[in-house]
Amino acid sequence: MNYALKLNNVTKTYKGSDFSLNKVSFALPSGSVMGFVGENGAGKTTTIGCILRTLFKDSGTIEILGTEMTDDNVEIRENIGVVYDGDNFPGYLSAEQLSNIMSGIFKHWDDTLFQNYIKSFRLSKKQKIKTYSKGMTMKLALAVALSHHPKLLILDEATSGLDPVMRDEILDVLLEFVGDEEHSILLSSHITSDLEKIADYITFIHNGKIILTETKDNLIYNYGILRCKEKQVELIEPEDIIVYRKRDYQTDILVSNMNIAERKYPGVVIDHVTIDEIMLMLVKGNEI
Ligand SMILES: Nc1ncnc2c1ncn2[C@@H]1O[C@H](COP(=O)(O)OP(=O)(O)OP(=O)(O)O)[C@@H](O)[C@H]1O
């Protein structure tokens, strides 16, 4: 299998902070979308910073499109489109002026494609970027990221703060982008409904550590939560329990195959599980 992105045992510490990335490993197969989720401060932006080399990792390896990136590896940078939450460009420029600047930066800058995105995103070419709304700024950032023909798109909280209609429009553009087998997306987001729509894989990070990386279909269709009454808890075999969480009158148990659990534990209520619930269970639950 070809990977657009492969992290192996990446560690990173900050001076004066207790936080560290703890041997972060995951791999994004080419042609797919990976959602990167974790609570505030879990280490998503730090991981993305290490991938993009805006931060220096302490150890581990990061391969992008099969190669480890170095500071002078311009070709790889050309192949990565990046969208951050927040101000991406100088506000005194217009989209038209920005395109001129970008054509000097990126070898494969495609002004026609950029103009097409500007048109379909209903952005004004002449208006100064500082007068754009948040949603407009985000669409502009996405247009720029896509217009130099990247193979890998990295979005850090890019859809946060956007209304559902605008998010849906952006998700459609992302789906179109990834329709080409050569294109891949890493998307960090707190909006798990967006990830449920477009992600092929979900990677969960907690306290700087990867706690689960799985296909979305497996999470949505096979993972489940057993709602156990007090006496039922004892029936569940430890190897079936990923994590458990005691509630007032029941214990929730996360399992990786609800069909098997259903047959094995008749009488126990089993629910399908959302990405949010899995995350809550992984973060707040206990291991055996
Ligand atoms: N320059 C820095 N110096 C010290 N600590 C830092 C620095 N940058 C980030 N941190 C710490 O690293 C931890 C992880 O932060 P990071 O921004 O990677 O998390 P995140 O998962 O992206 O969070 P959020 O969802 O809130 O954006 C936090 O505890 C943060 O305070």
The ligand as an SDF file (V2000), in Angstrom:
LIG
                    3D

 31 33  0  0  0  0  0  0  0  0999 V2000
    5.0760   26.8160   22.0920 N   0  0  0  0  0  0  0  0  0  0  0  0
    4.6190   26.0760   23.0900 C   0  0  0  0  0  0  0  0  0  0  0  0
    5.2570   26.0650   24.2720 N   0  0  0  0  0  0  0  0  0  0  0  0
    4.8150   25.2980   25.3070 C   0  0  0  0  0  0  0  0  0  0  0  0
    3.7170   24.5130   25.2330 N   0  0  0  0  0  0  0  0  0  0  0  0
    3.0350   24.4870   24.0750 C   0  0  0  0  0  0  0  0  0  0  0  0
    3.4520   25.2640   22.9510 C   0  0  0  0  0  0  0  0  0  0  0  0
    2.5720   25.0350   21.9320 N   0  0  0  0  0  0  0  0  0  0  0  0
    1.6560   24.1450   22.4100 C   0  0  0  0  0  0  0  0  0  0  0  0
    1.9470   23.8260   23.6950 N   0  0  0  0  0  0  0  0  0  0  0  0
    1.1930   22.8870   24.5500 C   0  0  0  0  0  0  0  0  0  0  0  0
    1.0930   21.6560   23.8800 O   0  0  0  0  0  0  0  0  0  0  0  0
   -0.1460   21.0410   24.1860 C   0  0  0  0  0  0  0  0  0  0  0  0
   -0.8030   20.5770   22.9030 C   0  0  0  0  0  0  0  0  0  0  0  0
   -1.2290   21.7080   22.1630 O   0  0  0  0  0  0  0  0  0  0  0  0
   -1.8050   21.5770   20.6850 P   0  0  0  0  0  0  0  0  0  0  0  0
   -2.0360   22.9650   20.1950 O   0  0  0  0  0  0  0  0  0  0  0  0
   -0.9390   20.6820   19.8960 O   0  0  0  0  0  0  0  0  0  0  0  0
   -3.1930   20.8330   20.9600 O   0  0  0  0  0  0  0  0  0  0  0  0
   -4.4710   20.6700   20.0190 P   0  0  0  0  0  0  0  0  0  0  0  0
   -4.8640   19.2320   20.1180 O   0  0  0  0  0  0  0  0  0  0  0  0
   -4.2120   21.2210   18.6740 O   0  0  0  0  0  0  0  0  0  0  0  0
   -5.5310   21.5480   20.8040 O   0  0  0  0  0  0  0  0  0  0  0  0
   -6.7900   22.4300   20.2930 P   0  0  0  0  0  0  0  0  0  0  0  0
   -7.8470   21.4510   19.8780 O   0  0  0  0  0  0  0  0  0  0  0  0
   -7.1780   23.1900   21.5220 O   0  0  0  0  0  0  0  0  0  0  0  0
   -6.3060   23.3040   19.1730 O   0  0  0  0  0  0  0  0  0  0  0  0
   -0.9580   22.0420   25.0000 C   0  0  0  0  0  0  0  0  0  0  0  0
   -0.8600   21.6860   26.3510 O   0  0  0  0  0  0  0  0  0  0  0  0
   -0.2350   23.3470   24.7490 C   0  0  0  0  0  0  0  0  0  0  0  0
   -0.3040   24.1910   25.8660 O   0  0  0  0  0  0  0  0  0  0  0  0
  1  2  1  0
  2  3  1  0
  2  7  2  0
  3  4  2  0
  4  5  1  0
  5  6  2  0
  6  7  1  0
  6 10  1  0
  7  8  1  0
  8  9  2  0
  9 10  1  0
 10 11  1  0
 11 12  1  0
 11 30  1  0
 12 13  1  0
 13 14  1  0
 13 28  1  0
 14 15  1  0
 15 16  1  0
 16 17  2  0
 16 18  1  0
 16 19  1  0
 19 20  1  0
 20 21  2  0
 20 22  1  0
 20 23  1  0
 23 24  1  0
 24 25  2  0
 24 26  1  0
 24 27  1  0
 28 29  1  0
 28 30  1  0
 30 31  1  0
M  END
$$$$
